[in-house]
Amino acid sequence: MMICILPLGAELFFRFAEAAVYSMLLYFGNIEPIRLFGGSNPVQLGVTAASTLLRLLTTAPLMYAAAYRLYGMTSELPQKRCEAFSRILLRKCTFKRSISAALWTKAVGLLALAPAVFFGTAAYGLTGEKLSPREAFLAANALFLTGVSVMLWLSLKLSFAAVPYILVRFPKMTAFRAMIFSVGFMRGRKSVLLRLWAVYLPQMLTIAGLPYALTKLMTAFSLSIDIFIKEDEYLEADRAYGRRRKSHNSGKIPFGKKRRIKAAADKA
């Protein structure tokens, strides 16, 4: 439960710390609330950059270490269950691989979100009191493309949920390859994560049930990843065996020719 709560706790801590600094800027700095969304204040930009950096350096290693321990619990490797969480967290490769994966996923996520921002801005710019039929048609199309772009972005973010577990399962795989692999790996399987969220989200909305539901959610998802990997390995091995398999001691019966089958010895 503690290893599952730590990544969420670090994320919420820096989010609330950033919001607290913004509240102090509004109270003592005579800044209008709308200016917080513009990014013109240098103090605000510095706080945002520092909070984002600290959140990245803290949350990514904690999530990787949690995935490592959960993988040891849900897989058939009991020797990994005895390794201490602090020892996993303080490894050099943990910081290197987890932070690299977090940077790649955030960069690709921002690129995937760019079309939604573009079409959304275009749709907002075309709105008005009096619109010509051409402008209304363009606004409707821009709004539709915004929705499609947002759905694609959400689908990509769901695919990235498997990245920490893939990094743990394949230690020699680079962070970039793990990100690309997760997109194809989660194809057709993102509904499992959505169903898990639907089951445990009502419990997570309550303060008392949050630790228990979050632990169940992350453990169930780790078990699902392990099952998916075994399924892919089995299918790949079956395909490879099917390509190499030959029929031994099997005679070839030519088509178009009738062959007489001799009676068995006991019926002769």
N, C-alpha and C positions, 0 to 999 in steps of 0.2 A: 504493500500500500504506500509506503514512504517513497519508494523509487518511482512509483507512478505519479505521486503528487508533486514531487520536486520540479519536473519540467514545467508543469502548469503554474506552480507557485512562483518560479522565477519569472515566467512570462507576465503574470499578473502584477508582481512586485514592481517591475520596471514600467509597466503600463500605468499603474497608479502613481508611481513616482513622477512620471512625465506629466500626468494630469495635474498633480499637486503643484508642480513648478508652473504650469500654465495658469493655474488658479492664482498663484502668487503674482504672476505678471499682470493678470487682469486687475488684481486688487491694489497693487502698489505701483504699477507702471502706467496707469491710465491708458490702457490699450483696449480698443474696441474688440469685442469677441469675433467679429468678422475677419479681423486681421490675422487671427490665428490660422485661418485656412489659406491665407495668401502666401505665407512664408517670407514676408518682407522684413521681419524683425530679426536682427542678427543673433540676439539672445535666444530667441525661439529656435532658430536653426541650429545653434550650438547644442541646446538641450536635446533637440530631436536626434541629432547625429550621435551624441554621447549615449543617449538612451538606447538607440537602435544598435549601436556597437556593443554595449554591455549586455543587452538582451541576447544578441547573437552569440557572443562569447560564453554566455552562461547556459542558455537554453539548449543549444545544439549538442554540446557534450553530455548534458544531463539526459537528453532524449536518446542519444546513442547508447549510453551506459544502461539506461532503463530497458532499451530494446535488447541489449546483450543479456541482461539477467532474465528477461522474460523468455528469450529464445532458449536459454538454458533450462528454464522450467517447463516449457511446452514441448521441447524436442526430446529425442531419445539419447541425449548426451548428459548423463548425470554428473560427469566430472566438472561441467561448467557451472553447476549450481553452487559449488563450494567456494567459488572465487568471490572475494569481497568487492562490494560495490565501489568503495573508495579506490581500490587498486585498479579497477577498470576505468574509473573516471580520470585518474591521474596519469594515464598512459599518454605518451606523446602522439601515438597514432590515433588515439581517440579524439584529441583536439584537432589534429590535422584533417582527418577524414570527415568528421562531423561538421566542422566549420566550412570546409570546402563544399560539401554537399549542400549545406544551408545556403551558401552564396550562389551556387549554380541554380538551385530551385527557385530562389527569390528573383534572380536575374531573368530566368526563363518565364517565371510567373508574371513579372512586370511586362515583358515583351508580349506575352499572350493577352495581357489586359489592355495593351495599347489600342487594338481595334475597337474595344468596347468604349474606351474613353473618346476616341475619334468620332465614332458614330453617335455616341451620346451627346457630345458637344454639338455635332451637326444637327441632331434632332432638336436640341434646346434652342439653337440659333434660328431654326425655321419656325418655331412656335410664335404665335402672335394673335392679336384680336382678329385681324382680317387677313386671311390667307387665300391666295389664288389656288385653283385646282392643281396647278403644277407644284406649288410649294407644299400643299397638303399631301400630295402623292409622295414627294421627296421626304417629307417629315415622317410619314407612315413607314416608308422603306427604311429610313435611318433608325427609327425606333425598333423595327423588327430586327435589323442587323445588330443593334445594341443588345437585344435579348439573346440572340444566337451567340454573339461573342461572349457574353457573360456566362452562358451555359457551357461553352467550350472551355472557358477559363476555370470554372468550377470543376469540370471533369478532369482537367489537368491537375488541379490542386489535390483532388482525391487520389489521383494516380501517384502523386508524390508522397502520400502517406506511408507507402511501403519502402521508401528509400532507407530509413535507418535500419530496418530489419534486413534488407538486402545487403547493406554494408556489413552487417554482422554475419550473415550467412555466407557471404563470399568475401573473405578478408583480402584477397588479392585484387579485387575489382576496384577501379578508381571511382571517385565520387561522380565524375561526369558519366562514366559508363553505367553506374548504378542508377543515375537519374534517367538515362535513356532506356535502360532495361526495365525500370519500373513502369514506364508508360505502356510498353507492350505487355508486361507481366500482369498489370491490373485491367487489361482490356477484357470486358465482359465480367469482371469481378468486383467492380466498384459498388454494385448493388449490395454486396455482402457488408461493406462498411456502412452504407446508408441504413441497412436494416439493423445493424448493431447500434448505430446512433439512435434509431427510432426506439429501440428497446430500452437503452440505458439513459437517454436524455431526460425523460421525466424524473428519474431519480437524481440525476445530476443537478437539476434545477433547485433542489432542496439543499440546504446547507448541511444537514445531517447525513444525507445520502450521497453527497458528492464523492467522498473518498472511496466508499464501497463501490459505487457505480463506475467511477473512473478506473479503478483497479480491474473490475470485471471487463470493462470495455477494452482496455489495452491488452489484457491477457487473452481475451477471445480473438482479438485481431491478430495477435502474435501466433496463436494456434492456427488461425486461418491461413496466414502467410506460410507457415510450415507445411500445411496440407497442400496448398497450391504448388509449392516448390516440389513436393514429392509427386504430385500429379504430373507436372511438367517433366520431371526426371523419368517417371515411368513411361509416359508417352514417347519421350525421345528415345529411351532404351528400346521400347517396343518397335518403333519405326526403324531404328538401326538394326535390330535383330531381324526384322522382316526383310530388310534389304540384303542381309548376308545369309539368310536361311535358304537351304537347298533341300530338296526332297531326296533323301537317301533311300536306296533299295526300293524304288518305285518304278515300275515299268511303264513305258509310254504306250498307250493304246492308240494306234493310228485311226484317224477318223475315216469313215466310209468303209471300213472292213469289219466283218463280223467274225468274232472269235468264239469258239465252242469252249464252254467251261466244263471241265471234267467233274464228274460226280465225286463226292467224298468217298474215302476208302470204306467207311462203314455202310455206305449205300450202294457200293458197286456190286 
